[in-house]
Amino acid sequence: MTAGVPELARPVRLRPGDRVAVVAPCGPVPGPALAAGLAVLRDWGLEPVVAPHVLDVHPEIGHLAGTDRDRARDLTEAWCDPTVAGVFCARGGYGAQRMVDLLDWTAIRAAGPKAFVGYSDVTALHEALAVRAGFATLHGPMTAVSVFAGDPATRESLRATLFEPETVRVLGLAAARPLVPGRAAGITLGGCASLLAADLGTPHARPSAAGGLLLLEDVGEEPYRIDRILTQLLRSGLFDGVAGIALGSWAECGPYEEVRAVLADRLGGLGVPVVEELGFGHGPTALTVPLGLPAVLDADAGTLTLDVPALL
């Protein structure tokens, strides 16, 4: 029998004066957007340290922020630096899967959990940190994306989670509503649906979401591709025993009524609560949602309530 999704080790909350590293494990980072995000971190009283290869572009493959080894080295060194309290991803794009096996997992485990923030392609790293290190992480806005600098609700959700985590135990936007009614308890996991599908069959991939509250969102996937992604996840057995599902944004995925029809068709028969438009992902507001922690999903109320604060 497959073991359920485990609760993971929480990092320590941030405090003014803490040093935090900004890394680029995925795609190239635009300099002006990075500068705007760094200014926000400084306004919070943090001391952001930009990793050496954050502004690199791969010499031959333009959709990567530098070489795989350089991106992996930046992340490993940031995590293992005892003066660094948190690690923030600059942006997503593509590339995390290419470098995840190059990380020094022995050293990362020895360093212990740290606040780690990102979404989209960073889903591959959330999964790896959960499965290979046992660390809880934060599905939240990245430093060099426009929603971080441009949306106050997005910034405040992350700031409060990092500094005052006990104040943000109940998550959900006003638009959240039940796709399938009900209430369920479990451990949070997930992220970008296409990245979860891409992880299937790889070394250290999570075999099942049994007992978990699975977060799903995506960007730029037409309804038929969302259908294919969800069907692959269903056929793989990832959904077997899942306790509940929280859906985020489906930005640039076509008319939402068409996306919603696919979501209802593929997820409605699981017999578990499903809440839609909870407010995380690539949308105009991106709430920070902790991964690896016990929570209660109330689809009727449109809320995800954490049993414990996200950080110690």
N, C-alpha and C positions, 0 to 999 in steps of 0.2 A: 504494500500500500504506500502511495506517495505521501511523504510528510507534508504538513501544511506550511504555509508561508510563515517564517519565523519573525518575531519582533527583533529589531536590530539595535545596535549600540548607538546612543545619541551623543552628538558632540556637545561641547560647552558653548553657551551663548557668548556673543560678542559684547565687547565693552568699548567705549570711546578710548582711542589711543591704540587699539589693536592693529597689527599689521595683517593685511590680507593680500593674497596673490591673485593676479588676474592672468589666466592662461588661455590659449587658443588651441584647443584639441581638434578643431574641425576645419571650418572654412576661413578664408582670408578676412581680416578685420579692418573695417574702414577707420582711418585715423580720427576724423572729426567725431564720429559716433563714440569711439572709445574715449576721447577727451571729455565728452559730455557725461558719459557714465562715471568716469573717474572723479569728476567734479561732484557728482551726487555722493559718492562714497566718502569723499573728503568732508562734505557738508555734514555727514553723519558722525564725523569725528574719527573715521578710520584712516589708516595710512596704507593706501593701495600701492603695491609693488608690481610693476608690469614685468612678466617673465621675459627672458631674453628674446624669444622667437615669436612673440605675439603679433608683430607686424610683418612677419615673413610671408612670402608667397612661394610656393613650391616652384623650383626653376623650370619644370617641364609640365606640371599638372596644375593649372591655374585655379582649380576649385579647392585647393588645399592650402592651409596656412603653414607653409614650410614643410619640411620632410617629416615622415612618420617618426623617425628616431628623435628629431629635435622636439617635436610636439610632445612625445612621450617623456623625454627627459625633463622638459619644463614642468610637466604635471607631477612627475615623481619627485623632483627636487623641491617643488613648492610644498607638496604634502609632507615631505620628510624634514622640512626646515622647522625646527622647534620654535622659532620666533614668529611663524605664520599661524594665525588663528583660524583662517578660513581660505577657501579656494573658490574663486568665482570664474566661470567661463565667460569669455568675451562675446562669443556668438556661436550659433550652431552651423548649419549648412550641411557639410558632409566630411567625414574623415575619422570620426571617433573609432569606428570599427577597425580601421586600418592600423591604429596605434595601441589599442587596448591590450593586446598580448605583449607589447613591448614595455609596458609598465613594470616596475619592480614591485611585484605584489608582496613579497616577503617584507620589504622595507616599509611599504604602505601599511600593512597590517601591524607591524611593530610600532609605527608612529601613532596609531590610534585614530579614532574618528575626528573629523574636522567639519565645520560648516562647509558644505559643497553645494553650489548653486548652478543650475542650468536647466534647459529643456530641449526639445526638438532632437537633434542628432545626439545630444548629450545623454539621451535615454540609454544608449549603449553603455555609458559610464555609470549611470545610476544602477543599472542591472549588475554590472561587474563589481561595483563597490558593495552591493548588497550580497551577492552570491560568493564572491571571492574574498571579501574582507569582513563582511558582517556589519557594515556601517549604514546607519540611516543618513539620508541625503534630502535635499530640498529641490523639488521641481518648481523652479522659479525663474524670474526674468534675468537675462544675461546683461552684462555691463555695457556692451556696445550694440544693443538693439534699441530701436526707436521707442518701443513701448516703455522701456525703463526710464529713459530721460523725459518722455513725453506724457506719461499717464500717472497722475498723482496717486490713484488707488493702487496701481501696480507697485509703485515705489513704497507706499506705506505698508502694504501687505508684507513685502520682503523686510523692510526695516523693523517692523514690529516682531516678525518671526525671529529675526536675528538677535534683537536686543531685549525684547519683552515678550517672549514666546507664550507666557501664560495668558496674554491678552488676546490671542488669536487662536483660540481653541475651536471656534465654530466658523466653518468656511462655507462660502457660497454667495453668489450674486443674486439679486432680486429676480433675474430672469430664470433661475433654476427651477425645474419642475420635473414631475415624474414621467418617465417614458414607460416604466413598469413600476407600479406602486409597491410600497413595502419598506421594511426596515431591516438592516443587517449589521452585524459586527464582524470585524476582521482586521487584518494588517494591510496597510496601504502599499501599493506597488504600481508600476506601470509607467506610462508616458506616451510617447509618440507611437501610434499603432504600427506604422510601417517599419519602425526600428525594432519593435518587439517581434514582428514577423521575420525580419531579416536576421534576428538573433537565433532563431530556431535552427537546431542542428549543429550549432557551433560549440566548441569546447566551453564548458562551464555554463551553458545556457540553462536557465531556470526550467525545470521539467513541468511545473504545474503552478497555477495560481490558486490551488485548493486552500480554502479558508481565508482568502484575501479579498480586499476591496480593490478592484482593478481600475486604474485610471486610464482612459483612452482619449486621444485627440490626434489631429493631424492637420497638415497644410498642403494645399496644391494637389490633392488627390481627387479625381473625378469620382462620382458615385459608384461606377462600376469597379474602380480600383479599390475603393473602400470595401466594397462587397468582396473582392478577391482577398484583400488583407484579412478581413474578419473571418472569411471562410477558411483561410489557411490556419489562422489561430484556433478556430473551432476544430478543424480536422486534426490538428497536432495534439489536441488534448489539453492545451493551456487553460481553457476555460473549465475543465472538469473540476467540479467541487468549489468553484468560485462562489464567494458569499454575496457579492454585490458589485455593481459597476457604476462608476462615475464618469460621465462624458463631459469633455471640455469643448473647446472651439474646433470648428472645421473650416478654417479660413481658406478662401480661394478654392473651395471644393465643389462649387456649383450651388444652385438654389438649395436652401436648407431643407425645404420640404422633400426634395429628392434624396438628400443625404439622410434625413430622418426616416424615410421609408426603408432605406437599407438597414439603418441601425435597428429599427423595430423588427424587421424581418430576421436579421441575423442574431439579435440578442434577446428578443422578446420571448423566445421559447426556452430560455435557460431556467426559468422558474425562480429568478432572483430579482431583487429590486434594482432598477436602473434609473439614475437621475441624469437629465440632460442639461446642457448649458450651465454647468456648475461655476465656470468662470476661470479655468486655467488653460494654458496652451498659447496658441498663436493669435488670440483674439485681441480686441482693443483694450481689454483689461486682462491681466494675467496674474491671478492670485498665486501666492506661494503655497504649495501643498507638500507637506512632509511625506517622505516615502520610508516605509519600514516601521511604522508605528501603529499601535492599536487605535481603532476609531469606530464610530458608528455612522453608517450611511442611512439617512432618513429621506427616501425619495419623495415622499409626500410633502415634507417641509422644505425640500431642496437644500439640505444641509449635509455637511460632513463634519462630525464633531470628534476631535481628538481626545483620547482618554488621558493623555499626558502632554505637557508642553513639548514642542518640537526639539528644543535644546535644553540642556541641563542648567 
